[in-house]
Amino acid sequence: MLSIFVCIYLAISVLIGFYVSTKVKNARDFAIAGRHLPLPVVIATVFATWFGAEAIFGVSSTFVKEGLHGIVADPFGASMCLIIAGYVFSKYLYKLNLITLGDFYRQRYDRKIEVLTSLAILISYLGWVAAQIKALGLIINVLSDGQISPEMGMILGTIVVVSYTSLGGMLSVAILDFIQMVVVITGLLFIAYTVSDLTGGVKHVINHAYINHKLDFWPKGDIYSWISFFGVWITLMLGSIPQQDVFQRITSANTAKIAFWGSLFGASIYFVFTFVPIFIAYSATLIDPDYFQTVINFDSQLVLPRFILEYTHPFAQVIFFGAVLSAIMSCSSATLLAPSVTFAENVIRPLRPKMTDQEFLKIMRICLIIFSIIVLFYALSSNLSIFGMVESAYKVTLAGAFTPLFFGIFWKKANHYGALASIVFGIGSWVSLELLYGEAMLVPPQLYGLLISMLSMVVVSLISDYLSLTNRAEKT
């Protein structure tokens, strides 16, 4: 029954992509849905920005092992990112009518900064999208009772997501996001209600988590424990702001006001709702502690799917896996689309400025397919967990793309010399420290990268501005 349901669900998603492709008339429709999305759809698509594999499997499995302290990056950092980005993008960037964040870097600085930041953003998506693909493989493997390997599941899942995304672009993503958000929320709430009956109620589960220190949030230890804690929080909160999928979903709104409120409501719903799979996964460990401790020791990401398959009735299983597939597919589609549009717009298009709009649309679709193949290979070869892939994804943008974006918006003296220095020294210092010391460092390497990036921006911008004024004075 489950296998049949999954096949029908995937087929419907592809058919929607085919239908929406008839509505995509130009590159702007494909990239940002023509900027026509109403508030409910913006809320849904912002919510779907983060509610994917890591929210269902990664965050819940991390909570089971480490408690609230272990999930500071997501949902705490992730939801704050969406709120900050919603304010900044709607207030300062929406009126510029841009297709990508790379367009901002070009307008504010120059072509060189556009390319460097676009490449940094593109690289950061490898881990994020690979996490979604890995989760699709996990789900297909579990649903097939092991008959389809996780690797083959990744390949099949990628083919489906690429099919409807390459056809309908952001318009297809937005429509499916709205449908999938409804499925996700109703499905997981139903499962949570079913599970609460098996555990003695929500209050009992929360009290058990409290007694076992799973609700301890703040770090306990010396100053370096606190620095490391906030380093993880900041990495996702700030490092994921200069991301094309976040920008794309917010600026696809019909108005700047809708963009802001859509991001605010979407972030709030995301933060609250992430605790639903956490509740379900933790409840599983109370129902059969010995069995699920074995599962945790083997692979904590399997706690949730194994519990659903072995402790709920078939209807609940259909609801759960429908919700999971909805969440992962909506997240996968947008995170495949975003870097592909960025590369096409900010790297290829300037090399071929005379392209027609239809030629450019074709290039974006080709980039999406190529990037999907690269991500698939990365997902197949990486040994990182789903949560680990997501956590590591935003270090490069924190060190190399955040400073040029925020200083470019809020500091008039920021110039292309300062931006170039911030990128080179920010990424260079982070990579060097990561390679030399890695996890042995008391302060996370990406924090050094961020601080050096900011310092480089200020110092080099001021020096170059001073030299420029001096040269002008000498000439006069």
C-alpha positions, -999 to +999 in steps of 0.1 A: +000+000+000+028+024+010+048+018-022+017+024-044+009+056-025+045+069-030+045+061-067+011+080-071+024+110-051+056+113-071+037+110-104+013+138-094+042+160-085+057+155-120+024+161-137+020+194-118+054+204-131+043+196-167+012+217-162+030+247-147+056+246-174+029+258-198+026+290-176+063+298-177+067+323-204+101+338-196+132+336-174+116+358-147+087+335-144+111+306-140+134+323-115+111+343-092+075+333-104+070+367-120+068+383-086+031+376-083+028+353-053+001+362-027+006+361+011-005+325+018+018+311-009+047+332+003+042+319+038+041+283+025+072+287+004+092+305+032+082+277+056+093+251+030+127+268+027+138+250+058+113+223+066+130+195+048+151+165+056+170+181+085+139+194+102+122+160+102+151+135+105+182+156+114+169+179+141+147+152+157+176+126+158+200+153+172+175+162+199+171+125+209+209+123+214+218+158+226+186+175+237+177+212+231+213+223+234+222+203+203+197+220+180+206+257+185+215+260+148+181+246+137+154+257+144+166+286+165+192+299+141+172+290+110+140+308+120+160+339+131+176+339+097+143+340+079+130+369+100+162+389+095+163+381+058+126+390+054+132+424+069+164+432+050+152+419+016+118+434+017+130+468+029+162+473+010+164+448-019+128+442-031+125+476-048+157+469-068+137+442-088+166+418-089+166+381-100+194+370-079+216+381-049+245+381-073+228+410-092+230+431-060+268+424-056+273+435-092+253+467-088+268+476-054+304+466-062+315+452-096+315+421-118+344+404-099+325+405-066+294+392-083+312+361-096+331+354-063+301+357-041+279+337-065+304+309-066+306+309-027+268+307-026+268+279-052+293+258-032+273+262+000+243+245-016+262+213-021+257+202+015+222+215+018+208+199-013+228+167-007+211+164+027+176+164+010+187+138-016+202+116+011+169+118+030+149+108-001+172+078-005+166+069+032+128+071+028+126+051-004+149+025+011+127+022+042+094+021+023+107-006+000+117-027+030+153-026+018+146-039-017+157-005-031+191+006-017+196+041-003+219+049-032+193+039-058+166+057-038+188+089-040+190+085-078+152+079-082+143+108-059+167+132-077+151+123-111+116+131-099+125+164-082+146+175-112+117+166-135+091+190-121+116+217-111+133+220-144+099+222-161+081+248-139+109+266-121+099+288-091+063+288-102+061+251-099+080+251-066+056+277-051+025+258-061+038+225-048+051+242-016+016+254-008+001+219-014+029+202+004+028+225+034-009+216+040+000+179+037+030+183+061+011+202+088-020+181+088+000+148+085+025+154+112-001+168+136-022+137+131+008+115+138+017+135+169-019+130+182-017+093+176+016+090+193+005+110+224-021+083+231+007+057+232+029+077+256+003+089+281+000+124+267+021+154+257+027+165+293+042+131+302+067+133+273+077+169+281+082+160+318+103+130+309+125+152+286+128+178+314+139+152+340+165+138+317+179+173+309+168+172+273+153+206+276+186+222+289+193+249+263+222+271+275+258+256+276+274+246+309+311+252+310+338+278+304+338+308+281+348+287+251+317+265+255+296+296+252+316+308+222+313+275+204+275+275+212+270+309+197+293+300+168+270+272+158+239+295+162+255+324+142+267+301+114+232+291+103+215+324+114+238+347+095+255+324+070+222+314+054+210+350+048+231+355+016+213+325+000+195+325-033+166+303-022+158+325+008+160+356-014+141+340-042+111+330-020+108+363-003+112+385-034+087+364-054+060+381-034+035+404-050+045+434-029+073+443-004+047+442+025+037+407+015+074+397+013+080+409+049+049+394+065+053+362+045+088+357+058+077+366+094+048+342+095+067+315+076+096+316+100+072+315+130+053+285+118+086+268+109+100+274+144+069+261+162+062+232+139+098+218+140+090+206+175+064+182+162+088+156+146+110+162+177+080+152+199+073+121+178+109+109+178+114+114+215+081+097+222+093+066+203+122+063+228+097+061+256+075+035+241+103+010+235+136+023+251+157-008+245+149-012+208+152+025+200+185+028+219+198+001+195+185+021+165+201+053+179+234+036+182+232+023+147+217+054+130+196+079+150+181+092+117+161+059+115+143+064+148+113+082+132+107+061+101+112+028+121+088+039+148+061+048+122+064+015+104+065-007+134+041+011+159+014+028+138-014+015+116-012+017+078-033+048+075-010+067+098+020+054+078+006+068+046-001+101+063+034+103+078+054+093+047+032+116+026+041+145+049+078+136+048+079+133+011+061+166+008+086+184+030+117+169+015+106+174-021+095+210-016+129+218+000+149+199-026+132+216-055+139+251-043+175+244-032+182+229-066+167+258-084+184+286-065+221+278-072+212+270-108+196+303-114+225+321-096+251+304-118+232+311-150+224+347-142+257+358-126+283+337-142+271+326-177+248+355-187+275+382-186+297+360-209+268+359-234+250+393-230+232+390-263+212+359-253+175+361-259+152+355-230+142+320-243+179+311-247+186+322-211+156+301-199+171+271-216+205+278-200+189+279-165+173+246-170+206+230-182+224+245-152+198+229-129+203+195-144+241+197-143+240+209-107+217+181-097+241+155-111+270+171-091+249+171-059+238+135-064+275+124-067+283+143-035+254+128-016+264+093-028+300+097-017+297+117+016+296+100+050+282+130+068+248+128+085+218+148+072+222+173+100+260+174+096+256+183+059+233+212+067+254+225+095+285+226+073+268+241+043+268+278+055+303+282+067+315+294+033+288+321+029+293+332+065+330+338+059+327+351+023+293+364+013+276+378+045+300+408+050+298+422+014+260+419+016+253+436+049+280+462+047+269+469+011+234+477+024+241+495+056+276+512+051+280+538+024+318+537+025+320+500+016+336+496-018+348+469-042+383+469-027+369+462+008+345+436-005+373+418-024+395+418+007+366+406+029+360+376+006+396+366+001+407+370+037+374+358+052+373+325+033+411+322+033+414+324+071+385+301+077+398+274+052+433+276+066+422+272+102+398+244+093+425+225+075+452+231+102+432+226+134+395+217+126+374+207+156+404+210+179+400+248+180+383+263+210+367+290+188+350+277+156+371+286+125+342+301+107+338+328+134+374+338+128+366+339+091+336+362+098+355+386+121+385+388+097+361+393+068+344+423+086+378+438+097+391+435+061+360+452+047+364+482+071+401+486+069+406+482+032+375+503+023+387+532+045+423+530+032+412+528-004+388+557+001+415+578+018+439+571-011+413+580-037+406+613-020+443+620-017+448+614-054+420+636-063+434+664-041+468+661-057+453+663-092+434+695-083 
